[in-house]
């Protein structure tokens, strides 16, 4: 299958499309600005609280006639452009595939090594987020604004979080959990960017394979870390760049200066902080621009995740927390205290957490609601600092391929560190109401993640989708889930080059990501909860229809509280969501017909931890029979606090090959 690198088959059509859109854009921009001026966000209202009450009204009185006059003047040109633009959409391709040619520009792709299906297997990390990059006037109805600046900020936060190095904690004695309380917070991030304080489960040996990608093109700590790895056992494939600090039970558990110097040397070897790509003036347009240096959510933060920098082994004995903190603070001057969050549900087979950052070494990213084309370009440029392969501008326009007119695309965007082999898009034909104006659908991708010594390709399948959003349209969503399964089955058959007798490809994973717009606890969503999709695909957060696991939380934030001081930064939002009272205050909760219409009363009486409408699903069906796929960790992410009304989610899968497994 040929991947489309341009929206049109030839340059003439591309030029004609650019010309037609150039005629339409002034009218579109003016209409967007006009509507936006009448829909203030809560952030803007607070900013204007000290201004005289007549000041904003005076601004609207002055600017509205100007916008209207210019809008009327631009209408004739927009109509001409629209007449040219509509028929061109019949020749438009359903997506644009972008591959970064200059690999030195990408932090994540430069040191990515090919998996050879040997050793203890391989882990793959998937992320999904609804980023609400609508035209500014429409985004304001979700209480977010300045779409262009938010797109840059979202891209920078994602790639800074994903490209940070990572801590791995080893506990030799399960009875010694003193290290979990120590503030192994932060060393210098290679990008000087988003790194947060995270917690670890002290009684668990974590064996995630980590690959650190720095800004520099040097060794990236591989030489420094090689000796330490020898003492920690054989790592999984791809773990060649992780850093290890061993804290033994000797000397009462104190950390030696040599160990601290090793950690700091590795951190500083990764290169200087990345300079800001945009000026402070542009950043000041976003609501979180006033964060102080050191705030984990700010782009200039020098605080790193406790899981992001070193691997620690703890023997019997106690660890002097103040000694560790003082030495790290003295050496790096960037310490930040963390809170302890132990895993309460010890019967769970994988780690789960609320994280202030996207997982280190994020391999695949699925985004929804990237509707604005200019914002998509800005987001793509930022993500290309980490992801080498991106599929964006996915969808159709006009009446091409669907029964109703489509004004915007599907809003789907996919980014990958691994090469994309095939891609296909399908539009849901049954959209209703305002959703019918967008070409919502499903994007299917096949990626190559490695090869065997016998030259068999190792591939994976990823599906990204966004279902009908209007409440009560349960039948529509169920029909879309049916189509999703049928299209995915068809895509796998059409792109498979293997036979059972002579497999040329080995399938490592099959994952579905996206905003499904229903939760697993609402009484109104029972039809979707019982859909056959959940018999073929597993939801790590779900016990069964109508019941989530106790640690799972909602992913839909209450728009009215997005800019409250308690939740306006990733660290603050993380702390709030770790408490039941905080979740009730800032998450949207499942609806129930048996309770009053008062939201506060409904939240207090209903079980659950909020509406979880963003999903990560995986299956064990259709994979290579000799391999086993398991969830290693699942995260709810607060790094995009103040930038969208959804919580991103991430899942790390481990593919065990069965070779040399303990």
Buried (B, 14 or more C-beta within 10 A) or exposed (E): EEBBEEBBEEEEBBEBBEEBBEBBBBBBBBBBBBBBBEBBBBBBEEEBEEEEEEEBEEEEEEEEEEBEEBBEEBBEBBEEBBEBBBEBBEBBBBBBBBBBEEBEBBBBBBBBEEBBBBBBBBBBBBBBBBBBBBBBBBBBEBBBBBBBBBBBBBBBBBBBBBBBBBBBBBBBBEEBBBBBBBBBBBBBBBBBBBBBBBBBBBBBEBBBBBBBBBBBEEBBBBEBBEEBBEEBEEBBBBBBBBBBBBBBBEEEBBBBEEBBEBBBEBBBBBBEBBEBEBEEEBBEBBBBBEBEEBBBBBBBBBBBBBBBBBBBBBBEBEBBBEBBBEBBBEBBEBBBEBEEBBBEEEEBEBBBBBBBBBBBBBBBBBBBBBBBBBBBBBBBBBBBBBBBBBBBBBBBBBEBBBEEEBEBBBBBBBBBBBBBBBBBBBBBBBBEEEBBEBBBBBBBBBBBBBBBEEEBBBBBBBBBBBBBBBEEBBEBBBBBBEBBBEBBEEBBEEBBEBEEEEBEBBBBBBBBBBBBBBBBBBBBBEBBBBBEBBEBBBBBBBEEBBBBBEBBBBBBBBBEBBBBEEBBBBBBBBBBBBEEEBBBBBBBBBBBEEBEEEBEEBBEEBEBBBBBBBBBBBBBEBBBEEBBBBBBBBBBBBBBBBBBBBBBBBBBBBBBBEEEEE
